[in-house]
Amino acid sequence: MHISLVVDPNDYRWQLLGKILNIFEMRKTKKIIAKFTQVKTAINCIKITLTSMFFSTRISHVVEELRRREDLREFLRIKEEEVPRTAYVYTFLSKFDLNSFISMILQILNSITKKRQRNTKLIVDCTDVSVDINWFRKPVKQRDLDGKAYKWGYSTKGLFVGMKLTLVLEYPCKPLLFLLHPANRHEAKIFQEVMDELKRRRIVRRGDIVIMDKGFYAYRNYLVGINEYRIVPLIFPRSNFNIGRLDGILSYPLSIFGSKMLEKEIRRFKALKAKLMNLLRRWEEFKAVRSVIEDVFKLAKSFGLRRLHRYTGRSVYKFAALNVLLVGVVVALGFREKRVLQRLAEM
């Protein structure tokens, strides 16, 4: 049973959704979309999809309500003759090139948020993305998932079948990047992949503090973070962590000895190492900073990311992109405080 989408201008949810959809009436947003596809078609399909995510309902239900309700069409600014068929919305999203779609979403998100500040804190974390498979009714074995995008995985809530979403935030909670990995990949093993993507997109900068939880913990990741990416990898240590051992492991990369600015490179390395060692001695002070991303994940899951009725990597990636856009717009509108994010997640 789906809820009726009766527009109420006095309802907090409809007011928030109206502000979110208004970004697609902005000229700069339309210019970005025009670089990738036909503007009007894309905006109508994205509005319908975001509305379905916002109310955790199906796209087909939003389309049906649009055909029935004039007030909803006026709210979404879609004319009666422009209301697409449900199949058309899915076809539009499926035919959109994946890389182009992600680039478009990230450009829209960057256009409505403030530019990055210098020497900021980046927060990186992963969450489970379950697909809609009833494995209690029909047991699913690992070999049954060969060749599929989703795998068996384990999270703090237990076993699940799906994928793993890695999100990168600029503190306090501006989304900068998201990646999808198989559910059975350990966070410590995807550290370098995440950092490579941050470097490729020119998001991470020299001297940035990158905060990660214990899932990414490995002595090698501290060394790689400083030597290859010139960042301060504040990965929360496990109980068996030995700071003396790490001090001995952290050494100059051989590549700097071929540099024409050897002394400068050595000073940079020593500064990054000293900063990392100082932060690791008081890493517990950063628990509150990292916890913000958990509230962002709760908000994302309240927008339909909790259990997906999608089964290919492409479709999940596109849905996750729209989900990140939705969360990013909410943050850009000023809903940044921890208590506000928690309230929205429970909405």
Secondary structure, 3 states (H helix, E strand, C coil): CCCCCCCCCCCHHHHHHHHHHHHHHCHHHHHHHHCCCCHHHHHHHHHHHHHHHHCCCCHHHHHHHHHHCHHHHHHHCCCHHHCCCHHHHHHHHHHCCHHHHHHHHHHHHHHCCCCCCCCCEEEEEEEEEEECCCCCCCCCCHHHHCCCCCEEEEECCEEEEEEEEEEEEECCCEEEEEEEEECCCCHHHHHHHHHHHHHHCCCCCCCCEEEECHHHCCHHHHHHHHHHHCCEEEECCCCCCCHHHHHHHCCCCHHHHHCCCHHHHHHHHHHHHHHHHHHHCCHHHHHHHHHHHHHHHHHHHHHHHCEECCCCHHHHHHHHHHHHHHHHHHHHCCCCCHHHHHHHHCC
